[in-house]
Amino acid sequence: MSNSTFNTQDTIVALATSPGAQGAIAVIRVSGPDAITLVNSVFKGKDLTRQKSHTIHFGTIRDGEEIIDEVLVSLFVAPHSYTKENSVEISTHNSKYIIERILSLLIRQGARSARPGEFTLRAFLNGSMDLSQAEAVADLIASNSAASHQVAMQQMRGGFSNQLKKLREDLVHFASLIELELDFSEEDVEFANRDQLKALIMQIHAVVLKLIQSFEQGNVLKNGVPVVIAGKPNVGKSTLLNALLNEERAIVSDIAGTTRDTIEDEINIKGITFRFIDTAGIRETEDIIEAKGVERTLEKMKQARLIIYLFDPTQDDIDAVQKQIEEIRTLNIPFVTIINKSDLLTEEARQPYAALQPLYISAKEQQGIEELKDELLKQVNLANINTDDVVVTNIRHVEALQRTSEALEKVLYGIDNPVTSDFLAMDIRQALHHLGEITGTVTTDDLLDNIFSKFCIGK
């Protein structure tokens, strides 16, 4: 990649903390060849150009003789910084006026406003991290649960990268032997033992398939578990949502059909994020707006990873309940059957429903809610997931792994149905290419621009 598209020779500046956020301190980040001398030109205190890396200095930022603010300046001398460039972080008071004055001053001194993700892009371009680690930085910032945080941290620290690096090294070894055979094609020699090559390809392919399979769980850990709360109107779906969220999120009414659209919110259950979707009640209706809500309910149910089917035994007869359960089964999505208002049921009244193996709750009285949460964890099989394992959470990564798998299958076919070394080498190079797409060994300017443009400014 050329630096004409991503210029690393200029000095960039941006606010690193959240703009408009409440708090006493804001941090302005500067990085590039002239970062230290540039900040030093507006800093009154020690001469920053003479100070050691990883030191902090008190002083003032001045525009001429005007003091803008008293600040702390953290110094990071290349290559000992996040970007591997000279970097400075200015801790200033969190005033919009002060921040804008300092940013404007630094730009007048020769800095350029950083684009989204440009600091992390420079870290990648300068070899501080590979592409998958850089993407994990964005995931870490966006993490909103213990599980998503652990997975992002594990990837940012190189767990995924190290596994891919080992696969590539093993594959490169045999690829070089195959390439060597091409140089001696007229002598019909074989440097790469085909049995050993097949065993290695099968081993690598098994690891790649395991990584692909981990995406289902990884995507859930990263984005949360979509859970639809479904059932007939007025059985307590909105009350259950409020009980799970522990707040009045949804309108509760005795009038059937009150919820006419889907309502979404999140809660964290033992480190896993669940995205609960309260829906319009499933029933036949002549109300056009309500009918549209029922249609959206069915669409949401098809997209869910888990369905909570809720019914009220005081108004739903067993035949109607069984009919709806059979309809839900056809979706092939895990579901939990819940009987609401169980506080109104005698033991005898519960008997007809025993075969459904339901959970008994009272959403209004908040009875059985903790048992429901435990059941949700059990249903999605994430309660005991080991987030220290390598888990794929990025759709770009899984697509590259799928292309790697296809190339490896071609290599195996070529070994079992002997093809010439040049075709074998071509398929191995394809597998290496697709693995390299993940870590950034193989990349394009368009790909990098697409990835880093999604970062926040200042990171």
URVENHU-V584329 format. One record per residue. OMEGA is omega in whole degrees, 0 to 359 (* if undefined). D_LAST is the distance of its C-alpha to the last C-alpha in Angstrom with 1 decimal. Layout:
omega	d_last
OMEGA	D_LAST
OMEGA	D_LAST
//
This chain:
omega	d_last
180	21.1
178	21.6
178	19.3
178	21.0
180	18.7
185	15.5
178	16.4
182	15.2
176	18.0
182	16.7
185	14.6
181	11.5
177	10.5
171	8.6
183	9.0
177	6.5
185	9.2
179	10.6
178	12.8
182	16.4
176	16.0
178	19.1
185	19.0
190	20.2
170	17.2
180	14.1
176	11.6
185	10.9
178	9.0
181	11.1
178	11.2
184	14.2
185	17.9
186	18.9
185	16.2
180	18.8
180	21.7
179	20.0
180	19.1
182	22.5
179	24.2
184	23.4
176	23.4
182	26.9
175	27.3
175	27.4
185	27.0
182	23.4
181	24.5
186	27.0
180	25.0
176	24.0
177	20.6
174	19.2
182	21.2
186	20.8
179	22.8
177	24.2
180	25.1
171	24.8
185	22.8
170	25.6
190	26.3
178	29.6
182	31.6
177	29.8
178	27.8
180	24.6
168	23.6
188	24.1
166	20.9
181	19.8
177	18.1
188	16.6
177	17.3
184	16.0
180	18.4
5	17.8
188	17.9
178	17.1
180	13.4
182	10.2
187	10.4
176	14.2
168	14.4
183	15.6
178	13.0
173	13.7
182	12.4
176	14.7
184	15.8
177	17.8
188	19.7
175	18.1
180	20.2
180	19.1
181	21.6
181	20.5
181	16.8
179	18.0
182	20.5
178	18.3
179	15.8
180	19.0
181	20.5
177	17.9
177	18.0
180	21.8
175	21.7
178	20.1
177	16.3
177	14.7
182	12.3
173	9.1
177	9.1
175	6.9
189	4.9
177	6.7
179	5.4
175	6.0
179	8.8
176	10.2
177	10.3
182	12.3
182	14.4
173	15.3
179	16.4
179	14.3
175	14.0
188	15.6
180	14.5
176	15.5
178	13.5
178	10.3
179	11.4
176	12.2
178	8.7
179	8.5
180	12.0
179	11.6
183	9.5
185	12.3
181	15.1
176	17.9
180	20.7
183	21.7
180	22.3
177	19.1
182	17.2
180	19.7
180	19.4
179	15.6
180	15.9
179	18.9
181	17.2
180	14.1
169	16.9
181	18.7
179	21.5
182	21.4
182	20.8
179	23.7
178	26.0
179	25.3
179	25.8
179	29.1
181	30.2
181	29.5
179	31.3
183	34.4
179	34.4
180	34.0
181	37.0
178	39.3
180	37.9
178	38.9
177	42.4
178	42.7
179	41.8
178	44.4
181	47.0
179	46.4
181	47.5
185	50.7
182	51.3
182	54.8
176	55.8
177	54.6
183	52.9
181	50.4
182	47.9
178	45.6
186	47.6
179	47.3
179	47.8
179	45.1
180	42.7
180	43.6
180	43.0
181	39.5
179	38.5
179	39.7
179	37.8
181	34.5
179	35.3
179	35.8
180	32.4
179	30.7
178	32.7
178	31.7
178	28.0
181	28.7
181	30.7
183	28.0
181	25.8
178	28.0
182	27.2
179	23.6
178	23.1
180	24.8
183	22.8
189	19.6
180	20.9
181	23.9
178	27.7
183	29.1
177	32.5
173	35.1
186	37.7
179	40.8
179	44.5
178	47.2
171	46.8
176	47.3
177	47.1
181	44.4
180	41.1
177	39.5
178	40.9
178	39.5
179	36.0
180	36.4
179	37.7
182	34.8
182	32.2
176	34.5
179	34.3
182	36.1
184	33.7
178	36.4
179	39.7
183	42.6
176	46.1
182	49.4
181	49.5
177	48.9
181	46.1
179	44.0
185	40.7
177	40.6
178	37.1
177	34.5
183	32.5
172	29.4
185	27.7
167	26.2
180	27.3
179	26.5
178	29.5
175	29.3
181	25.6
179	25.9
175	24.8
177	27.7
184	27.4
182	30.9
175	32.5
188	35.7
173	37.8
180	40.9
180	44.1
175	45.6
174	49.0
183	51.0
176	50.9
177	52.2
186	49.5
182	47.4
180	44.2
180	44.7
177	45.5
178	42.2
178	40.5
179	42.6
178	41.5
177	37.8
182	38.7
178	40.1
179	37.1
180	34.7
180	37.0
182	36.7
185	32.9
172	32.9
182	32.6
179	35.1
170	37.7
177	39.3
186	42.8
174	44.3
183	48.0
183	50.5
179	53.8
179	55.6
180	55.1
178	54.1
188	57.0
181	56.5
180	57.3
179	54.6
181	52.1
179	53.0
180	52.8
178	49.2
178	48.2
177	49.8
179	47.8
180	44.5
183	45.6
179	45.7
181	41.9
177	41.5
179	38.7
178	39.1
178	40.4
179	41.7
184	44.9
171	45.1
179	48.1
180	47.4
182	49.8
178	51.2
179	52.4
185	55.1
171	56.3
178	59.1
180	59.2
181	61.8
181	59.7
188	56.9
183	59.1
184	58.9
186	55.1
183	55.1
180	54.9
182	51.5
183	50.1
166	48.1
180	46.2
179	47.9
166	45.9
183	46.5
182	43.3
181	45.0
181	46.0
175	42.8
177	45.0
183	43.7
180	40.0
177	38.9
177	41.1
179	39.5
178	36.0
181	37.3
178	38.8
177	35.6
180	33.9
184	37.0
182	37.0
173	33.5
180	34.1
186	30.8
184	32.2
181	32.7
179	29.9
183	28.7
173	24.9
176	25.3
176	26.6
181	24.6
180	23.8
182	22.5
188	20.3
183	19.0
178	21.5
180	20.6
183	21.4
177	24.6
177	25.8
178	25.4
178	27.3
176	30.0
175	30.5
180	30.7
180	33.3
179	35.3
179	35.4
177	36.5
176	39.2
178	40.5
180	40.7
178	42.7
180	45.0
178	45.5
181	46.6
179	49.0
195	50.3
174	50.5
181	48.8
184	48.6
182	46.0
176	44.3
179	43.5
180	42.4
181	40.1
181	38.6
178	37.7
178	36.2
177	34.1
179	32.9
179	31.9
179	30.0
184	28.3
174	27.1
180	25.9
177	24.0
183	22.2
185	20.5
180	19.1
173	18.6
173	21.9
183	23.0
176	20.7
178	20.7
180	18.7
180	19.1
181	17.8
180	14.6
180	14.2
182	15.1
189	12.6
177	9.4
180	10.7
178	10.5
173	6.8
176	5.9
180	5.5
178	3.8
*	0.0
//
